[in-house]
Amino acid sequence: MSFFKYFQSAIIISIVLVSGLLKAESNVIPAISPVEAEQLFNKKKAVIIDVREDSEWKEQHIPGAIHIPLGQLPERLTELKQYKDSPVIAQCRSGRRSAQASDVLKSAGFSYVYNMEGGLNAWDKAGLKTE
């Protein structure tokens, strides 16, 4: 193989790898702190989706959050369609279920999806308001 063909092949492989990495990077869901979530909620009109179970919601929740348990989220996405181009923050108790919910929302075409780190536990620890 001539140097030119080798060089050309190396360039093509590099372009493919970089484009794949950029595409994967665009699917990364940013994690935000409860304080950042509150700021997005109050200043940018973000929507908080609480994906905990009914009993957890009834016990305590963030005022203004929308409650859709994680297991129901895929079939209830139509209820959220007006928020597809708004900041959407997934929230649970500790951050695990909301990470799964964030993936569901991103896969469904929501543009600005965030996962709240530490969930309601961290929200409480930060001294933020709940009902």
Secondary structure as GFF3:
##gff-version 3
##sequence-region A 1 131
A	DSSP	alpha_helix	3	26	.	.	.	ID=ss1
A	DSSP	beta_strand	31	32	.	.	.	ID=ss2
A	DSSP	alpha_helix	34	43	.	.	.	ID=ss3
A	DSSP	beta_strand	47	50	.	.	.	ID=ss4
A	DSSP	alpha_helix	54	59	.	.	.	ID=ss5
A	DSSP	beta_strand	66	67	.	.	.	ID=ss6
A	DSSP	three_ten_helix	70	72	.	.	.	ID=ss7
A	DSSP	alpha_helix	73	76	.	.	.	ID=ss8
A	DSSP	three_ten_helix	77	83	.	.	.	ID=ss9
A	DSSP	beta_strand	87	91	.	.	.	ID=ss10
A	DSSP	alpha_helix	96	107	.	.	.	ID=ss11
A	DSSP	beta_strand	112	116	.	.	.	ID=ss12
A	DSSP	alpha_helix	119	125	.	.	.	ID=ss13
###
